[in-house]
Amino acid sequence: MVPLQGFFLGLSSGVACVATCAPVLVPYLLAEGNGVARNAFAVGQFLLGRLVGYLAFGVIAWGINRTLLEAAGYRASIMGFTYLALSVLLVWYSLGRIRTPCAARQTSGLAAAAGTTWPLLFVPMMGLLTGLNFCPPFLMALAGAADTNSLAGSLLFFAAFFAGTSLFFLPAPFLGLFHSVAALSTVGRMAAGVMSLYYGYAGVIYLIGGTGRG
């Protein structure tokens, strides 16, 4: 019963989740200019990051029950730091400092490993940070998970919520059908830069608001 509740809540909230993630994910997919298969892999990485974030909050929901829902200032601080971190990721990417390495590229040595690990983690980190978004559907999921009163139930609820929302991301890889349009890569990178400014501004506003209430 718990998984079904989480799944249908995710299904009913999928549009809101896509609205939150699309401004981050779509510019990246366009800027990379990859085909459908590579985009599908990137979306999978993105969703993996979201799943990690959801399961982490599943543990939190079990551990503190409804306390987090009542701590408005605490939520604002989390949102502020999350948005600022996302802003840093996007501005770094938009300036061309991050390059996703080709899977077939051969590397050796500690320096090469260090140089490739960060770019490989970039997309999952975007998914993780967008998953830590206290939008109304997420707060409903947090409340539903807390109501299960068990760690297993809380994790199952969030996993099912993730499954329901993930269905709405299935069309995203098909942006790869337009990978031959070279201008879209530039547009995507510029859009990532614009979104970095938005998330940086939003992060500061959340932190100021959270500090004011504290």
N, C-alpha and C positions, 0 to 999 in steps of 0.2 A: 504493500500500500504506500509506504514512504517513497520508494523510487518513482511510482506513478505520479504522486503529488509533485515531486521535484521536476519530473519530465514535463508534465503539462504546464507547470508554472514557467519553465524554460521555454516551452513552445509558445506560450502566450506572450512571453517577454522578448522573443527573438528579435523583433523589429527594433525595439529599444536598444538591445545589445549591439546590433549591427550599426545603428545610428551612432553609437559611441565609438565603435572600433573602425568603421569605414574611413573616417578622416585620417586615421593612422595607417591602416593596412593598405588601402587603395593607392595612395601616393607611392608607397614602397614598391608595390607590385608594378606600377606603371614605370617607375624610375629604373627598376632592374631590367625591364624589357625582356623578360623570359617567356618561354612558351607555356602551354597549359600544364605540362608535366612538372616543370620546375616550380611553377606557381602553386600547384597542388602540394608540393613538398613544403614550400614556404608557409602556406596556409596551415598545414599540419603542424609545423613548428610553432606558429602563432597560437593555434588552439591548444597545443601542449602547454605553453606558458600560461594560458588562461586556466587550464585544468589544475595546474600546480597552485595558482592563486586561489581558486575555488576550494580545493581540498585543504589548503592552509586555513582558510576561513571556516571550513567545516570543523577543524580542530578547535579553533577559537570559539565558535558558536557552542560547541560542547563544553568547553572549559569555563566559559564565563556566562553562559546562558544569555540573558537579555541585557546584560550590563552595557555592552557596546552600543546597543540601540538607544540607550538613555544618555550616552555621553556625546552630546552634539558637538562640543568643542573638540573632543578627541577625534571624532570623525573628520572634522574640518582640517585638523592638523595632518591626519593621514592623507586626505585628499590633496592637501597642499604639497606635501613632500613627494607624493606620487606623481602629481602633474609636473613638478619641477624636474624630477628624474626623467620623465617622458620627454620633456622639453629639451633636456640636454642630449638625449639619444637622437632626437629628430634633427636638432641643429647640427650635430656632429655628422649625421648621415647626409643632410642636405649640402653640407660643405665638402662632401666627397672624401671624408676621412675614413669611412667604413666601406670596405669592399667584401662582399660575400664570396669566399673562395670557391672555385669550381671543385666539385667532388673528385674529379679525376686528377687534380693537381697534386704533384708529388712534393712533399716537404720533408725536411730532415733537420734534426737538431732542436735544442731547447728554444732558440729564438724563433724558429719557424713555427714551432708548436704554439708559443705564446702569441705569435702574430696572427694565427688562424683561429684560435679558440674564441677570442672576443667577437670577431665578426659572426662566427657560427652561433654565438649566444644572443646576437642582436635581436633576431626575430622572436625567439621565445621570450626575451625580456620585454619586448613591446607587448606581447600577449599577456604577460604577467601583470604589467603595469596598467593596461587597459582593463584587466579583470578586477583590479582593486579599485573599483568605481562604485561609490555608494549611491547608485541610482535607485529609484523606487523598486524595480524588480529585484535588484540585488538585496536590498533591505528586507523585502518579503521572503527571499530565499534564506537569508540569515535568520529571520524569525522562525521560518518553518523548520530549519535545521535545528535551532535551539529547542523547539518543541518536542523533538524526538527523544531528548533526555538520555541519549547514549552516543558514544563516539562513532560506533558503526553506523547507526542511523543517520547521524549528522553527515558523515562522509558519503553515504549512499544518496542522501538528499541532494547534496551539492554535485555529485557525479551525474545524477539524473538530470539536474538542472542544466549542467554543462551540455549533456547530450541533446537536450531539447533546444537550447540556443544554437548549438553548432550546426544544426540542419540549415540554418539561414545563411551559413557561410559557404555552402556548397557551390553556388555560382561564381564565387570569387576567382578560382583558378582560370576561368574562361576569359578573363581579361588578357590572358596570354594570346588569344586569337588576334590581338591588335599589336603584337610585339614588333611587327615590321614597320610600324609607324614611328619613326625615330623621334619625332617631336614630342611624343608622349613621355619619353624618358625625361626630357628636360622639364616638362610640365609637372611630372610626378615629383621630381627633386625640388622644384620651386614650391609645390604644394606642401611638401614635408617641411620646408623652411617656414612657410606661413603658419602651419600648425604648431611648429615649435614655439613661435611667438605667442600664439593663443594659449597653449598649455603653460608657458612660463608666466603669462599674465594671470591666468586662472589660479595657478599655484600660489602666487603672491597674495592674491585676493583671499583665497581660502586660509592661508596662514595668518593674515591680518585679522580676518574674521574670527578664527579660532582663538587667537591671542586676546582679542577684545572680549570674547565670552568667558575666557578663563580668568 
